[in-house]
Amino acid sequence: MDNNEGIVKEVAKEENSNKKNGEIGFFGRLIISIADQTIVAFLAFILFFIVSLILKVIGYKIVVEIGIYFFTYVTSNILYYTITKNSLGRTLGEKIFNVQ
């Protein structure tokens, strides 16, 4: 039994050292992900508005708006993570919550 207690104590020490080093758990990552997806949704809305405006100037009308919004959302999501990870080294959500 002493061996098992030692293992439990070592695991507890490791978990405490991870928390002290600034590592976050599941719920912290969830909040950061929600923040990032909120930013992406806002960027997708802006991109959708720009595409819609360009098409109106050309003389076209978007019939299925949800399809175009979905396309802009996926595009924004891909570009957001690619650009922020390359230029900043982390996403804006990670930067806001100061996560490495």
Secondary structure, DSSP 8 states (H G I E B T S, - for coil): -HHHHHHHHHHHHHHHHHHHTT---HHHHHHHHHHHHHHHHHHHHHHHHHHHHHHHHHT---S-HHHHHHHHHHHHHHHHHHHHHHHTSS-HHHHHTT--
